């Protein structure tokens, strides 16, 4: 039996369209460096697109007034600031409206950048050329929760955390847990194949997606899968579009897999004085016959008051790890891990709920990262688990060689680290210090030489597009570009990125 869960619409203000306020016409584009087709937008094509879109969809969907565009950009936080203003923002409320937008854009070679409400780390949807911005705000319905089938159908603009709010009444949950779950939308989670805290035990977004409703660049709408646990009919298009960073189609709805809420949990907090001790603790935990739900590392916050809740055990700690076990055997599994950790000499306490919430609050806020004017180099690389403790020790050495402060926020149980080498800025016109450039080079060289990846969660986008060939090779990249050309021959979707 399918239970439909109603969702209040996200309010979007009506937009007026005074012609005098339309942004200036964009420049004409050519071919990009890789020889890919680029959008060609002149004033006539832009005007034709806006006229046709307004006629078909109205001003509630097609926003062209400059001040309203800027309001919408400001309200959709994005990590990259070096981007152009779009000449229109589009707020479709259905797959049909997305289809009309893409068909009209494809016919006129208009670039379309799609964005939800997440952080945009890596510049995945940064607007680096003239075009329009498609926001998923109004695609905000949870269409159904199917408790017997263990799945839900949700639209792309649904915030991740709201899925669990809706599923909890049936004793179910959606396992992927990105740190930004309270603000990131499921469409963005799919576009980036988002990870998070629970990946080691429950997998990344791809592992919990059964099917996608996708609008192709020419406006056709496809369903990539079925709400079944097994499905080997044809190519795995669900996996192809998951993690494609908005380059192949616009995801408008997602069928996600739900699991029974784990019965019970237990948490351990580990305090370590240095990365050598972190490495010892990590190796011991990985060797134990237990798979934790999460194992999170962070640098100790610079404000000692943040650690008061842990009492004297936190004194002198430079690194904190929280390990969570869940399910009916959670307490027994935590006992096994705590005994393994004790043998390494680190301090490991069984955390109270308050202490765990304090740790996760600090971890999710990224409080270990500095605020203010500073240079920071690093990335969200991932390495195989058997190399992780050595990698962490090397991070400390590279930071020392650069005379830089080191911060690390890491998902230790799956090998994914968010690393920052930090030096203060001395002037506004200063370029990144060579010491940080060298530390960053050593980081990426190590990762690639030891079977790792240059990004575990954030994606390629603009930030890492020049590094991607070093990981996948030119033949692999040529195949990816061929897929892009086949699906999006005019290159209208998220142009300027890594393909």
Buried (B, 14 or more C-beta within 10 A) or exposed (E): EEEEBEBEEBEBEEBEBEEEEBBEBBEEBEEBEEEBBBBBBBEEBBBBBBEBBBEBBEBBBBBBBBEBBEBBBEEBEBBBEEBBBBBBBBBBBBBBBBBBBBBBBBBBBBBBBBBBBBBBBBBBBBBBBBBBBBBBBBBBBBBBBBBEBBBBBBBBBBBBBBBBEBBEEBEBBBBBBBBBBEBBBBBBBBBBBBBBBBBBBBBBBBBBBBBBBBBBBBBEBEEBBBBEEEBEEEEBBBBBBBBBBBBBBBBBBBBBBBBEBBEEBBBBBBBBBBBEBBBBBBBBBBEBEBEBBBBBBBBBBEEEEBBEBBEEBBEEBBBBBBBBBBBEBBEEBBBBBBEBBEEBEBBBBEBEEEBBEBBBEBBBEBBBBBEEEBBBBBBBBBBEBEBBBBBBBBBBEBBEEBEBBBBBBBBBBBBBBBBBBBBEEEEEEEEEBEBBBBBBEBBBEBBBEBEBBBBBBBBBBBBBBEBBEEBBEEEEBEEBBEBBBEBBEBBBBBBBBBB
